[in-house]
Amino acid sequence: MAFDAEFMFFGPKHVPCGRNFRILDRLIMLKVGLFGVGHLGKIHLSQWVTLPDVEIIGFFDPDDGHAAQVVEQYGIKRYGDPATLLQHIEAADIVAPTTQHFLLCEMAIRHGRHVFVEKPMANSMEEARALLKLLSESDIKFQVGHVERFNPAYLALKDYALHPMFIEVHRLAQFNPRGTDVSVILDLMIHDIDIILHIVDSTVSRISASGVAVMSDTPDISNVRIEFHNGCVANLTSSRISLKKMRKMRLFQKDAYIGIDFLDKKAEVIKLKAPTGEEGLFSFEIDTNTGKKTIAIANPPVKETNAIRMELEAFKESIQGNTSVAVTAYDAFQAMEVAHQILGKIQKTNIQ
């Protein structure tokens, strides 16, 4: 469709009208449908309605209680089945239970709709492989909700060279029946698995793991050791039966320590020799066996951001700008693959 360039760029004194305005409106407005409006789905919806150039067409959720709350608060249309909703949208936001991810993603892909789906993207590796095959034959944007990629503490380190050789992670949460349809590995630890695979420039060589099902039918607490071919080792502990919350990752590399607090949104960098002019940096000298060393400590500035809003906005922009998504299906597949290897190790250990 061709139209005059003057209607593409305009300021306050040059506003298109009539037919050209409607054409431009259709081009920039992204029609979105939500699939699942439970706890997390409502959070997604609260962010979608604040994003520019987005029109929420409706939602699908079989739960009458969830649906009634959304209709009352937002006045958004409820659709009785996902296929009908898919006929009226351009992009699907899938925040349903993990067991429903594959079915809804498959339907959306076959309808040619862009997809944002919460992690994990599927309930099994067979389903994940099937989605990858479907995506290879389609021309849509498919982003997975690994929200910690957008955590402001993690983003604060974007200008630092991260080459860790030892990683220690603690992700602890208090027990909540919501989310126990999957193990603590797929519920919590997968966040850190994704970040680690994104940071470490190597492939996994060995995994050891232990875990215990305490409050549910799947592991509620687990400790995992992941070894990489480049020598990096990551120790991860995840629990959803703790008395306190904690989401910390510590990275150790040559001449540096990097701490990330995903919960309190803080970052810290301690290293030998300070780069000059680095914001928030102070240093001191210590005596070592090889002489004096300068220890520099920095707290990179962390911007106040909403991670869920950022990931949804990134998804929207990838569609409207025809750019790559922030977290690809293959990224999510790799994290799932490691997570399921961990589950296999735990199952084998528990049988023994």
C-alpha positions as semicolon CSV with decimal commas, in nm:
position;residue;x (nm);y (nm);z (nm)
1;M;0,000;0,000;0,000
2;A;0,151;0,333;-0,107
3;F;0,067;0,678;0,022
4;D;0,229;1,018;0,036
5;A;0,541;1,054;0,246
6;E;0,397;1,369;0,407
7;F;0,159;1,150;0,602
8;M;0,440;0,937;0,745
9;F;0,599;1,212;0,956
10;F;0,406;1,493;1,109
11;G;0,419;1,727;1,405
12;P;0,159;1,918;1,604
13;K;0,090;2,153;1,312
14;H;0,062;1,882;1,048
15;V;-0,193;1,620;1,142
16;P;-0,331;1,388;0,876
17;C;-0,706;1,357;0,855
18;G;-0,976;1,150;0,690
19;R;-0,876;0,836;0,501
20;N;-0,501;0,888;0,547
21;F;-0,536;0,913;0,926
22;R;-0,729;0,586;0,934
23;I;-0,466;0,415;0,721
24;L;-0,189;0,540;0,950
25;D;-0,390;0,439;1,258
26;R;-0,423;0,083;1,128
27;L;-0,052;0,067;1,061
28;I;0,063;0,172;1,406
29;M;-0,202;0,015;1,631
30;L;-0,116;-0,340;1,740
31;K;-0,422;-0,553;1,811
32;V;-0,347;-0,775;2,112
33;G;-0,539;-1,057;2,278
34;L;-0,464;-1,210;2,617
35;F;-0,489;-1,580;2,688
36;G;-0,509;-1,621;3,064
37;V;-0,595;-1,341;3,306
38;G;-0,501;-1,499;3,637
39;H;-0,252;-1,333;3,873
40;L;0,025;-1,278;3,616
41;G;-0,216;-1,225;3,329
42;K;-0,374;-0,930;3,512
43;I;-0,027;-0,781;3,564
44;H;0,039;-0,813;3,191
45;L;-0,295;-0,652;3,113
46;S;-0,226;-0,360;3,348
47;Q;0,091;-0,289;3,145
48;W;-0,059;-0,345;2,800
49;V;-0,327;-0,083;2,856
50;T;-0,059;0,180;2,928
51;L;0,148;0,112;2,615
52;P;0,101;0,345;2,318
53;D;-0,009;0,210;1,980
54;V;-0,179;-0,095;2,137
55;E;-0,544;-0,196;2,121
56;I;-0,658;-0,474;2,355
57;I;-0,919;-0,662;2,154
58;G;-1,021;-0,909;2,424
59;F;-0,918;-1,206;2,634
60;F;-0,982;-1,576;2,678
61;D;-0,992;-1,741;3,020
62;P;-1,215;-2,034;3,118
63;D;-1,222;-1,919;3,482
64;D;-1,543;-1,718;3,539
65;G;-1,399;-1,547;3,848
66;H;-1,090;-1,417;3,666
67;A;-1,300;-1,313;3,369
68;A;-1,556;-1,121;3,575
69;Q;-1,283;-0,918;3,748
70;V;-1,123;-0,819;3,417
71;V;-1,452;-0,727;3,249
72;E;-1,553;-0,515;3,549
73;Q;-1,217;-0,338;3,583
74;Y;-1,119;-0,290;3,219
75;G;-1,441;-0,335;3,022
76;I;-1,258;-0,570;2,783
77;K;-1,450;-0,829;2,583
78;R;-1,431;-1,192;2,693
79;Y;-1,413;-1,451;2,416
80;G;-1,559;-1,796;2,470
81;D;-1,287;-1,983;2,281
82;P;-0,926;-1,907;2,180
83;A;-0,980;-1,968;1,807
84;T;-1,238;-1,691;1,779
85;L;-1,015;-1,444;1,962
86;L;-0,723;-1,533;1,734
87;Q;-0,931;-1,433;1,432
88;H;-0,950;-1,073;1,558
89;I;-0,592;-1,003;1,674
90;E;-0,239;-0,963;1,543
91;A;-0,050;-1,065;1,859
92;A;-0,125;-1,316;2,135
93;D;-0,001;-1,278;2,492
94;I;-0,017;-1,626;2,646
95;V;-0,015;-1,622;3,027
96;A;-0,210;-1,944;3,078
97;P;-0,089;-2,240;3,290
98;T;0,222;-2,408;3,147
99;T;0,022;-2,717;3,052
100;Q;-0,175;-2,501;2,805
101;H;0,122;-2,322;2,647
102;F;0,179;-2,560;2,359
103;L;-0,185;-2,581;2,250
104;L;-0,231;-2,202;2,256
105;C;0,107;-2,129;2,093
106;E;0,039;-2,383;1,820
107;M;-0,303;-2,232;1,744
108;A;-0,159;-1,879;1,736
109;I;0,130;-1,977;1,507
110;R;-0,103;-2,161;1,268
111;H;-0,322;-1,848;1,257
112;G;-0,012;-1,643;1,167
113;R;-0,025;-1,442;1,490
114;H;0,278;-1,304;1,675
115;V;0,326;-1,467;2,014
116;F;0,450;-1,364;2,355
117;V;0,442;-1,663;2,591
118;E;0,546;-1,685;2,954
119;K;0,830;-1,915;3,055
120;P;0,864;-2,206;3,023
121;M;0,739;-2,191;2,667
122;A;0,610;-2,549;2,678
123;N;0,540;-2,826;2,926
124;S;0,780;-3,081;2,775
125;M;1,081;-3,097;2,546
126;E;0,871;-3,274;2,281
127;E;0,631;-2,979;2,280
128;A;0,921;-2,731;2,270
129;R;1,075;-2,909;1,970
130;A;0,739;-2,908;1,793
131;L;0,711;-2,531;1,849
132;L;1,060;-2,474;1,707
133;K;0,961;-2,670;1,396
134;L;0,639;-2,471;1,356
135;L;0,830;-2,145;1,398
136;S;1,087;-2,244;1,135
137;E;0,800;-2,269;0,887
138;S;0,633;-1,943;0,990
139;D;0,705;-1,571;0,963
140;I;0,600;-1,439;1,303
141;K;0,765;-1,284;1,608
142;F;0,785;-1,523;1,903
143;Q;0,918;-1,396;2,236
144;V;0,939;-1,585;2,565
145;G;0,888;-1,417;2,900
146;H;1,221;-1,457;3,074
147;V;1,159;-1,135;3,264
148;E;1,491;-1,124;3,453
149;R;1,660;-1,023;3,127
150;F;1,483;-0,690;3,186
151;N;1,559;-0,662;3,557
152;P;1,710;-0,314;3,612
153;A;1,993;-0,457;3,826
154;Y;2,096;-0,684;3,539
155;L;2,055;-0,408;3,281
156;A;2,282;-0,183;3,491
157;L;2,571;-0,416;3,401
158;K;2,523;-0,398;3,025
159;D;2,847;-0,201;2,977
160;Y;3,056;-0,441;3,186
161;A;3,248;-0,729;3,030
162;L;3,108;-1,040;3,199
163;H;3,330;-1,347;3,166
164;P;3,258;-1,543;3,484
165;M;3,443;-1,861;3,577
166;F;3,241;-1,927;3,893
167;I;2,876;-1,838;3,953
168;E;2,673;-1,874;4,270
169;V;2,297;-1,823;4,271
170;H;2,030;-1,823;4,542
171;R;1,667;-1,782;4,442
172;L;1,442;-1,839;4,742
173;A;1,068;-1,782;4,773
174;Q;0,798;-1,843;5,028
175;F;0,552;-2,120;4,952
176;N;0,259;-2,028;4,731
177;P;0,028;-2,294;4,583
178;R;0,011;-2,089;4,264
179;G;0,280;-2,214;4,027
180;T;0,317;-2,562;4,175
181;D;0,190;-2,715;3,851
182;V;0,560;-2,729;3,761
183;S;0,874;-2,802;3,965
184;V;1,085;-2,534;4,133
185;I;1,330;-2,587;3,845
186;L;1,081;-2,475;3,582
187;D;0,911;-2,225;3,813
188;L;1,209;-2,037;3,962
189;M;1,550;-2,176;3,867
190;I;1,485;-2,144;3,495
191;H;1,521;-1,764;3,533
192;D;1,881;-1,807;3,645
193;I;1,953;-2,085;3,395
194;D;1,853;-1,845;3,116
195;I;2,070;-1,562;3,251
196;I;2,370;-1,794;3,296
197;L;2,339;-1,941;2,946
198;H;2,313;-1,585;2,813
199;I;2,630;-1,476;2,998
200;V;2,861;-1,779;2,971
201;D;3,019;-1,810;2,629
202;S;3,041;-2,189;2,633
203;T;2,834;-2,505;2,622
204;V;2,733;-2,725;2,914
205;S;2,960;-3,023;2,979
206;R;2,814;-3,175;3,296
207;I;2,521;-3,134;3,533
208;S;2,473;-3,269;3,886
209;A;2,161;-3,205;4,088
210;S;1,958;-3,297;4,392
211;G;1,607;-3,196;4,487
212;V;1,323;-3,276;4,723
213;A;0,945;-3,254;4,689
214;V;0,827;-3,120;5,025
215;M;0,494;-2,941;4,978
216;S;0,395;-3,054;4,628
217;D;0,435;-3,349;4,393
218;T;0,741;-3,203;4,222
219;P;1,076;-3,075;4,363
220;D;1,024;-2,768;4,584
221;I;1,393;-2,717;4,668
222;S;1,696;-2,802;4,460
223;N;2,071;-2,754;4,442
224;V;2,241;-2,780;4,104
225;R;2,596;-2,767;3,970
226;I;2,642;-2,684;3,602
227;E;2,987;-2,721;3,447
228;F;3,082;-2,566;3,113
229;H;3,343;-2,668;2,858
230;N;3,539;-2,345;2,916
231;G;3,587;-2,434;3,283
232;C;3,311;-2,213;3,426
233;V;3,110;-2,366;3,710
234;A;2,768;-2,248;3,829
235;N;2,611;-2,350;4,161
236;L;2,238;-2,278;4,184
237;T;2,001;-2,315;4,478
238;S;1,629;-2,259;4,432
239;S;1,356;-2,302;4,691
240;R;0,988;-2,217;4,712
241;I;0,957;-2,326;5,077
242;S;1,182;-2,065;5,238
243;L;1,098;-1,826;5,520
244;K;1,253;-1,533;5,335
245;K;1,287;-1,416;4,979
246;M;1,620;-1,391;4,800
247;R;1,722;-1,354;4,435
248;K;2,097;-1,307;4,420
249;M;2,359;-1,398;4,162
250;R;2,731;-1,365;4,225
251;L;2,980;-1,376;3,938
252;F;3,352;-1,432;3,991
253;Q;3,596;-1,372;3,708
254;K;3,960;-1,277;3,667
255;D;4,026;-0,970;3,883
256;A;3,658;-0,902;3,947
257;Y;3,347;-0,990;4,147
258;I;3,001;-0,887;4,027
259;G;2,693;-0,910;4,247
260;I;2,335;-0,885;4,118
261;D;2,040;-0,855;4,354
262;F;1,735;-0,918;4,136
263;L;1,497;-0,870;4,429
264;D;1,625;-0,540;4,574
265;K;1,740;-0,412;4,232
266;K;2,105;-0,353;4,320
267;A;2,433;-0,424;4,144
268;E;2,790;-0,421;4,274
269;V;3,126;-0,454;4,102
270;I;3,450;-0,513;4,293
271;K;3,771;-0,543;4,095
272;L;4,143;-0,483;4,082
273;K;4,242;-0,147;3,934
274;A;3,964;0,099;3,866
275;P;3,892;0,234;3,522
276;T;3,925;0,611;3,544
277;G;3,616;0,823;3,552
278;E;3,377;0,540;3,637
279;E;3,061;0,666;3,803
280;G;3,006;0,569;4,167
281;L;3,355;0,424;4,203
282;F;3,580;0,438;4,506
283;S;3,902;0,244;4,568
284;F;4,161;0,155;4,829
285;E;4,495;-0,024;4,841
286;I;4,577;-0,353;5,008
287;D;4,906;-0,537;5,066
288;T;4,943;-0,877;4,902
289;N;5,228;-1,127;4,857
290;T;5,293;-0,972;4,517
291;G;5,283;-0,611;4,635
292;K;5,017;-0,346;4,667
293;K;4,690;-0,391;4,481
294;T;4,412;-0,140;4,418
295;I;4,062;-0,264;4,497
296;A;3,786;-0,065;4,326
297;I;3,420;-0,083;4,428
298;A;3,138;0,045;4,211
299;N;2,760;0,043;4,242
300;P;2,636;0,095;3,887
301;P;2,333;0,324;3,878
302;V;2,013;0,122;3,856
303;K;1,723;0,290;3,678
304;E;1,372;0,246;3,811
305;T;1,193;0,041;3,548
306;N;0,909;-0,208;3,524
307;A;1,058;-0,527;3,382
308;I;0,727;-0,671;3,261
309;R;0,637;-0,348;3,086
310;M;0,982;-0,342;2,923
311;E;0,958;-0,697;2,789
312;L;0,610;-0,640;2,649
313;E;0,720;-0,312;2,494
314;A;1,022;-0,485;2,340
315;F;0,789;-0,747;2,191
316;K;0,560;-0,476;2,051
317;E;0,854;-0,287;1,900
318;S;0,997;-0,603;1,741
319;I;0,665;-0,645;1,557
320;Q;0,620;-0,283;1,455
321;G;0,986;-0,239;1,360
322;N;1,036;-0,590;1,220
323;T;1,339;-0,648;1,444
324;S;1,461;-0,947;1,643
325;V;1,284;-1,032;1,968
326;A;1,470;-0,995;2,298
327;V;1,436;-1,359;2,409
328;T;1,402;-1,604;2,122
329;A;1,233;-1,942;2,116
330;Y;1,576;-2,102;2,084
331;D;1,698;-1,914;2,394
332;A;1,399;-2,050;2,584
333;F;1,451;-2,398;2,436
334;Q;1,811;-2,407;2,562
335;A;1,703;-2,304;2,912
336;M;1,429;-2,567;2,906
337;E;1,674;-2,832;2,787
338;V;1,907;-2,767;3,081
339;A;1,612;-2,754;3,321
340;H;1,484;-3,093;3,203
341;Q;1,832;-3,243;3,227
342;I;1,834;-3,124;3,589
343;L;1,493;-3,283;3,651
344;G;1,621;-3,607;3,501
345;K;1,923;-3,603;3,733
346;I;1,701;-3,541;4,037
347;Q;1,463;-3,818;3,940
348;K;1,751;-4,062;3,891
349;T;1,906;-3,966;4,226
350;N;1,576;-4,001;4,414
351;I;1,510;-4,346;4,266
352;Q;1,850;-4,464;4,383
